Amino acid sequence: MASDTTISIIALAVALVALVTTISQVLGQFLATADGYRRCQSSVMGGWARLTHRKFRWSEMRFETLYTTPQFGLFPYMPGQSVSRETDAYGTEEMHYQLDGSAWSKEATYCETTRGPYLAGSTENVSWLRFIEALHRNSQESLKLFGISVDDNPLEIMLRNRTNLVAQGKILEEVTQHAFGSQGYLIPDLKLQRRSWDFVPPEVVRPLASVTVCDLAVMARRLGMIWKQFEPLNGNFRAEGNGHTITSTAVRSMGTVLQIGVKDFLPNANPAEDLNELYIPSEAADKMGFGMVPGEASLGVPDYKLGTEAEVLATLRNLVDPSREAAERVKGILGANPGWTPGISDIIGFAAPMIRQTFSSIVRIPQPAGYAIGLTQQEEGFVVFHKRLYDLVAERDAKHEPVSNQTRSILHQYAELLHRYGEQWEKQEVCNQKLNDRSMEFLDDLHGRHLAATKYFKDLMARYNESSEKSQVFRYTDLMYAHIRHAVNYFPEALERINASPSRARNNYGLKVAGWIIEGAHIYFDNIPKVIQDMRSKGFDQPEVVEEAWLTMMWKAFLWHRCHFLVEGARVPSSHWESKLPVYIG
């Protein structure tokens, strides 16, 4: 009897073991239907693995793997706030998070500092983990130069080095708006995007993040990378710089997949080196990286494409001078001096709004054209303008002829800046010795004067507009085009004057540079009657007003260039600005 009981117990145990084994095998088979689940674990995607789930589909008797990855973008800075909420196809609320380097944002975006740089193919982690970290750090450094340090409290903003309570109030008021300054303060953000592994091609072995071509170009530039290849339609991307790299591969039925290598972030013995790598984080500055000059909308100025020689010539033909004379002159100069377009670069300082943000010391922006050097930023242009303006006022005073208050104000302001800042004001080389570490007093002073010059043109356009009693209409763009139309010819004209026998060159004011540069600055001043005639042909016959406006436009450009530093480098084709073509990050 005892033997039968023992045998029964053993049989029952064996049966239970078999049952458990069978159930385990069945469950294993079911769990194995969750294709891609093991590729969405913490060893691959860090903290983002917490958002990976299995969902059982009864109609198919299998598990579906649902995972979440970031979709990168850009959005106006809003401290301590999620940008918006949406609902995805699965009924889950989606939130946008700003990558501003704050503790709350890092936690929300699962930003975990890892050891060692990510190099394509050298680790099992997805490369976008370190990309998130790099964007956080870049935004944090930019905000520091804006005077903002966000601590562990997501709603508290600490303003450092700001003892003036009024200034602090203005900063807080401006940074909490969706867009402020001239074009808005844009920083990277991301949206949590839930995906199903059912739609992932077999060639993909890691969860992919996504970003548009336009935003990718902006983010890579802000991180200090230079594009060696940027061919979205062919799927070719390669960038490097500042210790970071981007490479691309084509995935069948998916598109382009990027691998992003990010350097280790170690304490720098010279913090100024890191700070001087930062760009102004605004839409206007981003446009310049695409070879576009943003226009001052309040003055009716459109955007201009100057990234390639073809775009320069098209701008001259279609906007500046429909007669095509200016374009032909520039084309002739390009034929003898490839890549050289003197005169046309003046449009940068004339057209662009003040991109440098109030209260910020960041001045670096991408150079929008291959040749951006001009007399509105060189010492020769400054000195000759000042001397000629002084002589003009002195001559008219001696003859008891009228001189407008605006003209006297420009002369007075120039002398004031020269006295206060010396070579930093007049000499481009001295000014450019400091980049993002320029004096805030210097930048804020020039910024305010630039705003006053812009207001002058707003008031002038309001005084002479189509709805006023006066029949004549003043357009700022007409004045710009009248100047550019003649400025593009200053190089051959200057050589002709210098080489004439006897030489017709004007006073060099002790400047020790090539004579044609100084003579070119004189030609600008000598062209005032031509500008007046061009404005008359466009229906505005007010010589005194045109002269005063031209002087103010030059003054405005001088101020603009001293508040910005144009960084040379490869530009992304303008056709990709605002492109929504997606690329993926592995």
Secondary structure by P-SEA (a helix, b strand, c coil): caaaaaaaaaaaaaaaaaaaaaaaaaaaaaaacccccccccccccccccccbbbbbbccccbbbbbbbbbbccccccccccccccccccccbbbbbbbccccaaaaaaaccccccccccccccccccaaaaaaaaaaaaaaaaaaacccccccccbbbbcccccaaaaaaaaaaaaccccccccbbbbbbcbbbbbcccccccccbbbbbbcaaaaaaaaaaaccccccccccccbbbbbccccbbbbbbbccccbbbbbbbccccccccaaaaaaacccccaaaaaaaacccccccccbbbbbbcccaaaaaaaaaccccccaaaaaaaaaaaaaccccccccccccccccccccccccccccccccccccccccccaaaaaaaaaaaaaaaaaaaaacccccaaaaaaaaaaaaaaaacccccccccccccccccccaaaaaaaaaaaaaaaaaaaaaaaaccccccccbbbbaaaaaaaaaacccaaaaaaaaaaacccccccccccccccaaaaaaaaaaaaaaaaaaaaaaaaccccaaaaaaaaaaaaaaaaaaaaabbbbbcccccccccccccccccc
